[in-house]
Amino acid sequence: MPDIDAALSKALRENPGDVVDLIIHVSGDLGQRVAALEQRGVKVRRRFRLTGAVGIRCTGKVALSLARSSWITKIEVDGPVRALGR
């Protein structure tokens, strides 16, 4: 089971039809994992090769099904990043 914030997990369960932007951290070959995600109907928005992560867009229902994948280690919300107090 991947590391997932309790509030995010609750939001996905309560709103399974909502489209969400997430970052998922994966183990194994990133190219193979992206292909597996696309086969499940997940829109891959970007790849973070250095950290072994992928930015995706999917429904809450699909995100919850991804959480059962053994090769996904962490799921988090893909939101704006602020640096240096800005």
N, C-alpha and C positions, 0 to 999 in steps of 0.2 A: 504494500500500500504506500503510495507516495506521500510526501510531506505536503499537507494542504491546510491552510488556515481554516479554523472552525467557522468563522463568519462567511468565508467564501463557499465552503461546503454547504452551509445552510442556505445561502442565497441560490446556489445551483439547484438544490433540492426543491426549494419553494417556487422557483421560476424556471422549470426545465425547458420551456419553449423560447426563452430569451436568448438572443445572440450575445456572446461574450468574447472579449479579447483576452487571451491568456498567454502566459509564457510557461512552457513546460520544459523541465530538465530531463534529459534522457540518458540512458546508458547504452553503450554499443555504438555501432556505426551510424552517424548522423544521417547519411544519405538513405540508408535502409529504413530508418525510423520515419523520415519525411515521407518516403514512398508508402509506408504502412498507414500513416496518418491520412494521406491523400486518398488511399483506397477506402477509408472509412468516411469520406466526404468532408474531411476537415480542410479548411482553407489555410494553407501555410503562408504567412505574411512575411516572415523573415527568419533567417538562420543565424544563430550566434555560435560560430564554430569554436571560439576560444573557451566558452563555458559549457558547451554541449547542450544548448538550449534552442528552442524553436518558438517563435511568436506565431500564434494560431488564432483563428476565429471559428467558433462553432456554437452550437446551442448548449444550454446547460445540461441537457440530457446526454449529449455526446460527451461532454466534459466528464460527467460522472462515470460514463462507461470507460473512458480513457483511464480514469483513476484506478481501474482494476487491472491495468496492464503492468506486468512486472518490470518492464524496462523504463517506465516513467518514474522518476525519483522525486520530483517536486512539481507542484502546480501553483502558480501565483497569478494575480491580476496583472495584465499588461496596461499600465497607466503612465501618465507623464512622469518624467524623471526630473527632479530639481537638484541643482548642484550649487554649492557655495551660498546658500540662503536665498536663492532667487526663485 
